């Protein structure tokens, strides 16, 4: 099966997590979902790629929430042999003074248009390894700093070596976040000059050539979000083949900063939105950070009713999403509303099955779902419950929430408990439900079925965000703080609505959110017999979905990053 993929040079796309399908829990959230959409679009566009990730036998975690709103985590083990096939090749890396063998499983991502892309899932759970080393690829983002460094050695060094062992010809390496930055060290080592040909003062390593092979996408504007490892740990765990002075010049004097290493070993660096590129340029002066705003995969995130609608009125849309620009003039409003009603009913049935709560189809549903952590501010909507009740007395609405908190994020877990408490307080006035175990399938149902997508991050900490883009493919307008992609996507009253201005909402005041709900959004929804609401739905499709898609994103990567 591998033979069909090794006959032409490919782009190697490295990501610690990747969302292939809901049954394969090798992803934690937005970074992995973005990686999955990246490979899906490469498949549709016939861009030769090979994705490299970890097998994550125990997955991230399955989320259970008890009656008090406490998050309980369960292993998300999955049956690997049902989805992937083992490959014969094995390579070795040195970790903590031991030889650790790495094998791989092949998952073939099959696109809806007939394309196929290989995904390699690296695995240390081999009989040749010790029990501790066999677990390196078990837990996604599990364990301590030592465990994380071991995983990043397997991903970066092991990934490059295994690609070579399997016979792949790689023309470019794309690092999706800094977890895989050690691949650059492997490339430096591989392309080192012979010592006898190195003149005094010259480097042993061909840095310009290695940089020409690599691109790096950074995803976080939070300094603390970049992986760092103390050098005493690095010296103990990492292979002695790598010169520590060289590493320090590349990755920082105080600690091994994986982002800094990736920056120094990549010719092309990009942020995931225009604002994020500006923030990253300020964080890392001396580096040029370009902006390629994220996108989502068209076919994956359009609900079935909308796929059929677009197929009928705009054939070819899923290969050329720019055709959706014509949605505002070519698709009847009644057809868009019918497709939305179908998606909304599907969500209502899902909510009933998961929570026992019956939502009303004629009352607007606001959706909020993302990783539960402080800067996402999921509690902002509930700042003033009396004000919410007063708004709902005139214009009833419903709220659907979802999202996981990282197992070590106690603040995020507390937020979920608070949301449960708010739901209890609002019972009888505003239906509020929290859907457990947010995954790829639930995200598809939720982003398509709500009437408004809500996002309230603390600026400028939302690097991009993609959930609102998914909503747009289903005619769902956004109500969002101006941060990340929404700075580019918001056309007030046309594609959705801004909460405050670009400089505001950092103070956490919810007043502007309540005002927009009470005075603009809800009155427009309840008065949509005049066509105003449908115009905004059309605007979300024609102005947002047509642009904020991973096909556009991948075409830019191909021409700006991979062609260097």
C-alpha positions, 0 to 999 in steps of 0.5 A, a space after each residue: 500500500 505504501 508504494 503508491 505514495 513514494 514515487 514522487 517528492 512530498 511535503 512532510 507535515 509534522 504535527 503532534 496531534 491530528 484529527 483524522 476522524 472522531 473514532 481516532 482520538 489522536 487530537 486534543 483540540 483546535 491544533 489537531 483539527 486544523 492539522 486534519 483539515 490541512 491534510 484533507 485539503 492537500 488531498 482534495 488539491 492533489 498536493 503530495 504530502 505525508 503527515 507525521 504524528 504520534 499514534 497516541 494509543 490512549 488518546 487524549 481523554 474521554 470527558 464525563 461531567 458529573 451532576 455538579 459539573 466536575 470533569 472526569 477524565 477517562 482513557 480514550 484507547 482506540 483499536 489501532 488495527 481497525 484503522 491503520 496498518 503496521 509498517 515493516 520499517 523501524 528506526 532507533 533514537 537515543 533517549 536517556 542513554 538507551 536505544 529506543 526503537 520507533 515503528 509506524 502505522 499507516 493511515 490513508 486519508 481518503 478524500 471525498 473527491 478520490 484523493 489519498 494521502 498517507 499519514 504516519 503514526 509513530 509508535 514506540 510500543 514495541 517489544 524491543 523497548 523497555 516498559 517506560 519507553 513503550 509508553 512514550 507514544 501512549 498519552 497525548 500531552 500526558 506526563 511531565 516535562 521529561 515525557 514531553 521531551 521524549 515525545 518531541 524527540 520521537 516526533 522530530 528526530 524519529 519522524 525524519 529518520 523513519 521517512 527516510 527508512 520508508 523510502 519517501 523523498 521529502 522536498 519540504 518539511 512543515 512544522 505545525 507548531 514547535 513540538 517537531 522542531 528537533 527535526 531541524 537538528 536531524 537535518 543539520 546533522 544529516 547535511 553536515 559538512 565533512 570536517 576536513 572540508 570546513 575552514 577555520 571559523 566556518 560552521 560544520 552545519 549547512 544552516 542555509 540549506 536546512 532553512 530552505 527545506 523548512 517552514 514553521 507555523 506558530 499558533 500561540 501568542 502566549 509566551 508561556 505556551 511555547 515549550 521550553 526544556 532546561 538544558 540539564 534535562 536536554 543533555 541527559 535525554 537527548 542524543 550526544 550526537 548533537 552539539 549543545 553549543 550549536 543547540 544553544 545558539 539556535 534555541 536560546 541560552 537559558 533553555 531549549 525553546 522549541 519555538 526559537 529553534 523552529 524560527 532559526 531553522 525555517 526559511 518561512 514562518 507564519 502566524 495563523 491570522 493577520 493580527 497573530 502575525 503582528 503579535 508574533 513579530 513583536 514577540 520575536 523581533 528579528 524574525 519575519 512572521 508572515 500571515 496565512 490565516 487559518 481555514 477549515 475544510 469545506 466538505 467536512 464542515 458543511 452539514 449534509 443539507 448545505 452540501 446538497 444545496 451548494 452542489 445544486 446551486 454552485 457545483 464545484 464549490 467544494 473544490 473551489 470554495 470561492 464559488 460560495 461568493 455567489 451564494 447571496 445572489 444564486 441561492 434562494 433564501 427559502 432553501 438556505 432556511 430549510 437547510 438550516 432548519 434541518 441542521 438545527 433539528 439534528 442538533 436538538 435531537 443530539 441535545 435531547 439524547 445527551 442531556 434529556 433537555 428538549 430545546 425549541 426549534 423556534 427559539 434561537 440557539 447560541 453556541 459556544 464550544 472550545 477548550 475550556 481555559 481562562 483566556 477563552 472567557 466562557 463565563 463572560 456571557 454569564 457575568 450578570 444573570 439578572 440582565 440575561 433574564 431581562 433580555 430573555 423575557 422579551 426575546 427568549 433564547 437558548 444556550 448550548 455549551 461544550 468543551 474540554 479542560 486540560 486535565 492539569 488545568 484546574 482553572 479550566 475545570 472550575 470554569 465548567 463547574 461555574 457554567 453548570 451552576 449558571 445553568 442551574 440558576 437560569 433554569 426555567 428562564 433560559 435553557 442552558 445545556 453543556 454537552 460532554 466529550 466535545 469531539 469532531 462529530 459533535 463539533 460538526 453537529 453543533 457548529 451547523 445547528 446553532 443560530 449564532 456562534 459566540 466567541 469571547 476571548 481575551 484579546 490578543 490571545 486568540 491566535 486565530 480560532 476556526 470554530 466560527 469559520 465552521 459555523 459560516 459554512 452552514 450560514 451561521 453568523 458569528 457574534 464575537 470579540 474582535 480577535 484572531 480571524 474575526 478581525 478579518 472576517 467581521 463585516 458588521 451586520 453583514 457576516 455577523 457582529 462584533 462585541 466591542 471594537 478592536 481595541 476593546 473587550 480586554 477589560 472583561 466588561 460584558 455590557 457591550 455583549 448584552 447590548 448587542 444581544 438585546 438591541 441588535 441580534 435578537 430583534 433581528 432574529 425575531 423580525 426575520 420575516 423581513 429577510 434581514 436575518 437571512 441576509 446575514 446568513 447569506 453574508 456568512 456564507 458568501 463573505 466568510 466561508 468563501 475565504 476562510 477555508 483550508 483550500 485557500 490556506 493550502 494554496 498559499 502554503 504551496 505558493 509561498 512556503 513550499 515553493 522556496 
